[in-house]
Amino acid sequence: MKTMTTLIAASLLSVIASGAYAQSVTATGSTLDTAEAAIAKKAKEMHASEYKITSAHMGNTVTMSAELYK
C-alpha cells in the first residue's frame, strides 16, 4: 500500500512539474497559416520543444493563442 501511495504521489508531482514549464503566447496574422507561423517562430525563439494551439479567432485578422512547452 505504501508503494502504491508513493507511486501515485510521484506521478502527480511529475504532472504538476511538467505543467510549470508551459507558457502562453498569442499571435495575429491575416490567415490561419500566418498566425500559426508566428506561433511557431515564437516557440523557436523561446526554445520550446513543442506547442499546442489552444484557440483561434477569425475576424478581419486571425488571433491565435498557444501553450509552449519546454
N, C-alpha and C positions, 0 to 999 in steps of 0.2 A: 504494500500500500504506500509506503514511504517513497519507493522508487517511482511509482505512478505519479504521485504528487509532485515530485521533483521534476519529472519529465514534462508534466503539464505546465509547471511554473516556468521552466526553461523555454518551452515553446512560446508561451505568451510573451516572455521578455524579448525573445528574438523578433517577434512580430512588431512589438512596440518599438524596439530599437531600429528596425529597418524603416518604419514609418517616420522616424525622426529625421531622416535624410530627404524626405520629399519636400519639394519647394514648388509653389505655384507661380506660373508665368502667364501672361496674356500677350497676344499679338493681333494686329489688324492687317488686312490685305483686301485687294479688290476681288479676289476669288478664294475659294477654299484652298486651292493649291498654294497660292502665295502666302496665305495666313499660316498654313502648315509648314511651309518652307521657313518662315520667320521663327516659328516654334523650334524647328529642328536646328536652326542657326543658334538660337539662344541656348538650347541644350548642349550643343557642341562647345560654345564659348564657356559654359559653366561646368564643363567636363562631366556631364550627366551620362550615365551608361544607357539610360532609356527614358522615354517619356510616354505619358498616357494623356490623350486629349480627353478633357472632361466636359467641354461644352463648346458649341459654335453657334453664333447668332448671325443671321444674314439680314441685311437691310441695304442701304447704299454701299456699305462696306461689310466685310466679314470680320467679326471679333471672335477670337478663339482663345480658350483657356486650356492649360495643360498642367500636369504634375510632373516634375522632373525627379528622377531617382538616381542616386549615386551608387 
